[in-house]
Amino acid sequence: MKHDSLRECLNEGSTAVFSGLEDGSVSTEVRDLVMRMESELATMVHANAYVTPPGTVGLSPHFDVHDFFVIQVQGMKVWDIAAPVLDRAISKERVHEEDLARSRQVYRWQITLKPGDVLYMPRGYIHAPRASEKSQESSIHVTFGLAPLPWSTVLSSTMRATNLFQEQVIPNINLYFSDILDTFIFSAADQDNSEGSVLLRTSFPLYRLLSLHQNESCKVDGVKNLLETLRIDFQRSRDAVLRYARDLVNMKSVILEMIRQASHGEITKLGRKKWKRIRSRIRSTLSEFVSDTRINIADASELMASKFSNSRLDRSKRLANPGEIRRLFL
């Protein structure tokens, strides 16, 4: 957008959003803070800046599916905050407009941020920020969003890292059995509030895992208890996917829709024999997914730690030796 166009939008009361600040292209100070936060919290952090003219609404009432911190840089911003209307705010869930409308009537907190103030917002809390009319300056704040790794992502990444299930469902159609398992994994996580689904949405404890090899004072029993808990949760996560997928395997319409999309509409139906062969192969991949020794908590933990350390973490924090975390489980 041209500078003149941006200025016109701001003059009309619009809020300007500058995303992707974590890459350092706009501010090296923001990038350095992101890296420090990632190092301390062991989670990916994304930074966006918001510029709102005085006395205007920044964003309509909404909630986010991740926690975030706000640092007020210029001007004043008023945050009206209401309690969550969902027990668990996860991806793909939506609140009806009437629920948001009711939340506006029961704001429990009103917080005014001035330059230098910091606000922490847990996921799910409904908020409606607006620039204060008491300030003559536009409000500028930077939001740092936290994106922890859920168990569903751990399972998916580990499965794909082994190069398992790379056979095409139908020859020459860009749909693989790994794609179907991926769909099962994330659908199981979003399905309901059963114990298994909640576990799949729970954050993988990367911070505690990374700290084990750095903390020589860790008691042996404490380390053993953590590792055993991780093993149990990993297996329970796989079991939760299997329970959910067993029902979906028999739903021809679900698989056919995936095939239709992958074939760009060229395949819209399946004959009985072809469907039976595909269903049998999906069942087989599910069995492999649950029992294959290459999908295990040791490899998963090492993969997640290496991916995280090689992303945007300060290079001085990188794991000293490959396989260091994996050896904890052996």
Buried (B, 14 or more C-beta within 10 A) or exposed (E): EEEEEEEEBBEEEBBBEBEEBBEBEBBEEBBEBBBBBBBEBBBBBBBBBBBBBBBBBBEEBEBBBBBBBBBBBBBBBBBBBBEBBBEEBBEEEEBEEEEBEEBEEEBEEEBEBEBEBEBEBEBBBBBBBBBBEEBEEBBBBBBBBBBBBBBBBBBBBBBBBBEBBEEEBBEEBEBBBBBBBBBBBBBBBBBEEEEBBBBBBBBBBBBBBBEBBEEEEBEEEEBEEBBEEBBEBBEBBBEBBBBBBEEBBEEBEBBBEBBBEBBEEEBEEBEEEEBEBBBEBBBEBBEBBBEBEEBBBBBBBBBBBBBBBEEBBEEEBEBEEEEBBBEBBE
